[in-house]
Amino acid sequence: MKRPLHKIGYFIIFLIMSISVTSCKMGRFVYYNFANITDHKIFPSRTAHADSAKFVYPLSANPKFPKKLTANNVDVSFEKFLTDYKTVAFMIIKNDSIHYENYFNGYSQESVVASFSMAKSVTSILIGCALDDGLIKSIDEPIITYIPEMKHKDVGQVTIRELLNMRSGIKFNESYVNPFGDAATYYYGRNLRRAIYKRELEQKPDTEFNYISGDTQILGLVLDRVLQPKGKTITSYLEEKLWKPMGMEYDATWSLDRKKDGLEKTFCCLNARARDFSKIGRLYLNKGNWNGKQLVSKAWVEESTRPDTGPTAEKGYKYQWWLGDNGVFSAQGILGQFIYVNPNKNLIIVRLGETDAGVNWEGLFDSLSANY
């Protein structure tokens, strides 16, 4: 049976209108397909400038690193393992000295790599700085205090603490392969503020841990709101509080949803080099102190990296940091990006890659740490 031509026409018009509404997001998704470590090239961004005074790690006089690893019951060289498993940068820093630094697949010390969710941990640092500066009064404040547009359906009563701990109860589809999902909207879309205002509760806040990028992006909007009256952006605040004081070796960029009046994608998309990412780990290794200057309060760092102990607490996650055993903590990204910190060993490991390649990188880092 044939469909009447006028109904086909209406259907085509409806389809075209539906596609046009989401054309920006859909177009980006179809063209780029999936997140890539070179995505800093496809989004507008703001720049956090490095200071003229650089902090440069010395090379260890007696570097220690594994010469071989066992993969699939076969001994292979350390470099071959890293290459085969899609690594582009790998650093081991012990006692403030570089024991190992290498780059692969055409990458070098100067190569920019997207952070992906390691940016969540940096966002947490900036929340701590905003508390120190009195821009945020308390992390137990509801977000409606800063985002009145979220007063609907009780979502505005979610607290900053609940967002930090991924216990907001907010409905969010974290899938990156669904072009109609929330993660794709946040990553490829061009109006993060509007997407945030539409958020609704799925369950009562502080009921259970649920890792969603939407929580971190709301934290980003809170930062945006407290910084705007000061004439600052999230990126300029990053530059002021961290990038320049820490003597980063290179400029960084933070990707935006759009060029005009854009909002930083705080759930992802801080673009920098391996050496500078490692300094984020060094800052927290030293309890927020950078060469004698307290950049973020010691109490904030200690609270961020101390597991909660409540009966429903997620002991492996706190304030946008992943927590391991024996005081270990890390910032992590979806494609196998890591800033791994082992305070007991005074050790930092940075791994950046094109994918995680199915490797248990945390287990590898723990194993490497045991030899120091």
N, C-alpha and C positions, 0 to 999 in steps of 0.2 A: 504494500500500500504506500503510495507516494504522499509525502507531506505537502500541504498547500504551500505555494510559492510565497505568499505573503507572510506565513508563519516562519518559513525559513529565513526570510528577510529580517523579521523581527529578532529571530534568534542570533543572526550574524551581527546585527546592530548591538544587541545586548552583549555578545561576546567581545566585540571590539571595545565597547564602553568599559567592560570589566577589566580587560587587559590594559586599557589606557590608564585606569585608575592606579594600577600597580606597576605601570610600565617601567618606572625608574628602578624599583627594587627587582622586578622580574627580569628586566633587561640585564642588569648587573649579574643576577644569579645565573641566567642562561648562558651569558657570555663567559663568565669566569668560573662557573660551575661549583667550585669548592674553594675554601680558604687556602691561601698560599703564603709562604713566608716573604714573598715579594709584593704583597698586597699594599704595602705603603705607597706603591707607585700609582695605584688606581683611585685613591681617595684624597680629597682635600685635607690639609693638615695645618697645624700651627707648629712653630719651632721653639724648642727650649734650647737656648744658646749656652754653649760651654764657656767657662771663664778662660781668660788668658793663662792663668796659673793652673797647671795640670797636675793631677796626682797620678804617678806612674809606678806600678809595682816593680821592684827589682827582680831580676832573675835569681833563682836559688843557686847558691854556689855548689850545692849537692842535690840536684833534682832527683826526685824519687817518683817513679810512675811505673806501671806494669809494662813489660815488654810484650807479653802474650796474654791472651784470654782464651777460654774454651767456649766455643760456640757449636752447638749441635754435635757435641762429643769430639770436636776437632780443635786442636790448638791452632790459633791464628794470631798474627801480630796485632798489637793494639790498634795501629793505624788501619789495618785491613778491616778489623771489626767495626771501627767507627765509620769507615767509608761504606762498607757493605750494608750497614744499618742506618744509612741516610743522614748521618751527622754532617753538619756544615761548620760547626765550631765547637771546640772542647777545651776547657781550661781547668786546671787544678791549682789552687792557691792555698798554700800552707804557711802559717806564720808570716803573712803579708808578703810572701815571695812566690813567684810563679814557678811551679814545678813542672807544669806541662801546659803547652798552648799550641794548638794546631788547627788548621782550617782545611776544608775539603770541598771537592766538587766546584772548584772555581771561586770559592769564597776566600776572603782574606781578613786581616785585622780591621780593615776599613769598611768591610761589607755591612750594610744595614740589614737587620733581620726583624721582622715583626714579632712582638712579644706574645701575642694572643693573651691568654688569661693570666700571664705573669703581671699584666697591667693591673689586675685586681689587687694584688699585694701592694703595688705602688699607690693605688687609690686609697688603700687602708692607711698607708703612711701619711698621705695628705690629709685624711680625716684626723689623724693624730695631731698633725701640725695645726689644723684649724681649731682643734680643741685647745692646744697650747696658746694660740693667738686670740682665744676668746670669740672666734667667729661662730663656733658651735658651742652651746652651753653644756650639753650633756648628750651622750649617746642613747640615753633613755627617753629622749624627746621623741614624740611622734613626728612623722615626716610631714604631716599637714602644717606643722610650724613653719616649714620652709617651702612647702609645695601645696598651697591651698587648693590648687586644681584637683588634688587627690582626696577631697573630702567625701567622695561618693562611696557608698557600700562598705564603710568602715575601713577601707584600705588605707585611709589617711592616718589611722591610729597605729599602724605598724611603726615600730621604733627603729632608730638608726642601728641600735645593737642587734635587732633581729635581722636587719639587712646584712650587717657585717658577718653574722654567723649563718647566713643562708637558712634562716628559720622564719621567714616572713609569712609563709602561707599563701603567697601570691601565685596566681595561675600563670604559668609560662611554659611554652614548648621549647625545650633546649636543643631540639634537633637542627643540625646544620644542613641536612640533606633534603629537608622539606621546604620548598620555595614559599609556601604559605605559612610556615611556622614563625614563631616569635623571634627565634635566633636569627633567621634569615632577614626578617624585617629590621632588626637592630643592626645587623652587619651591613646589609646592602641598602637599607632604606635611607631616606633623606629628611626624616622629621622625627628624631628620637623623642623630642618633648611630647609631641602628639601621641606617639606610641606609648609613652610612659603614663600619660593621663588616662589611658584606656584600661590600665591594669585593674584587675579585680581579685578578690580573695578566693582561693580554692578551699582553704581550711583555716581554722583558727591559728593566728600567729603563735610562734614559739611552741608548736606542737611537735614538729619533727624537722630534721635536717633535710633540705632539698636543694641541691646545687643548681642554681639558675643564674644566668648572666644578667637577667633582668634586675636582680637585687643590687648588683654592683652599679648598673647604669643609673638606678635611682640615687645611689650614693653620689654618683657623678653630678646629678642634677642638684642635689643638696649643696655640694661644693660650689657649683655654678651660681646658685642663688646667694650664697654668703659672700662670694668673691665679687660679684657684679657691682655692688655698691662701692667697692674699693677700686673699681676700674681694672680689675684683674680677670684673667681667664684661668682655667685649670692648668693650661700649659705654662702660662707666665708664673703661676704659683709654684709649679714644679721646678721651673728655672730658678726662682728666688729661694725656695726652701731646700732644694736638693741638688739640682744640676750644677749650679755655679759653686756653692759651698763645698761640694764633694770633689771639685776639680775634675769633672768628667773630661775625657780626652776628645770627645766629639759632640757636636750638636745632636739633639734627638728631635723627632717629630711625634706628634700625637694626632692620629687620624680623626677626622670630623665626619659628621653625617652630611654636611653640606658646606659650601664655601661661605655663603653669607649668613652671619649670626649662627654659625655652626656650633654644635655641642660635641665635646670630646667623647669618643667611644671608650669610656672608662672601664668597660668590661673586657676590653681587648686593646690592641692596636697602638701600643707605645713602641716606636721604631728606633732601635739603637744598635750599638755594637756589643759584642760579647764582653769586652773589657769593662765597659760602662755598666752593663747589667750586673757584672760581678760585684761592683761597688755597692749596689743595693744590698747584696748579701753581707758585705763588709760592714755597712752601717748597722744592720741588725745584729751581726755578730758582736759588735761593740756597744750594744744596748742603746743605739741611737746617737752615740757620740762619734764625732768625726774629728780625729786629731786634736782632741781637747775642747771641741765645741759641740754642745748638745743640740742637734738639729731637730730631734723629736724626743719627747720625754722618755726617760728610762722606764717609767711606770707603764707607758703605752706599749713599748716594745716587749716588756716582760709579760704584760697581760695578753698581748697578741700571740705570743708563742708558748703560753702555758695552757695545757689542755683543760677544758672544763671537766668537772667531776660529777655533775648532776646525773640522776638516773636516766634521763632522756638525752643527755649531752652527746654530741658528735665529737669524740675524743681525737679524731684525726683532722679536725678543721677548726680554725679560730681566727676571726677577724680577717678573713680573706687569705690566710696562709694555711698550707697543708702541714700537718704535724706528724712526725715520725716517732720512733722510739728514742729514748736516752737524750731527749732535748733537741733532736734534729728537727729542722723545719725547712720548708721550701716554697718557692713560687713556681707555679707550673702552667704550661700552655698546652693547647690541644694537640699540637703537632710534635710534642716531645721537647718543648722548651722547659728548661729547669734552671733555677738558681737554688742550689742545695747548700745548706749551711749545717755544719756539725760543730757546735760550740766546744764540745769536749776535746775535739781534735784541732781546734782553731783552723778549720778547713772550709773552703768554699769550692764548689764544683759548678761550672756552667756548661750546660749542653744545649746547643741549638741545632735543630734538624728540620729536614723537609717533611718527615713524618716520625712517629715514634717507632715505626717498623716492628711493632709487636714486642719490643724489648722491655723487660722490667728494669727500667733505668734506676728507680729508687733502690732496688735490690743491688744493682751494680755499684751505685754510689756508696751504699753501706759496706759492701765488700771491699771497695777501694779504701774507704775510711779506716777499716780495720787494720790496714797495713801501714798506717801512719802513726 
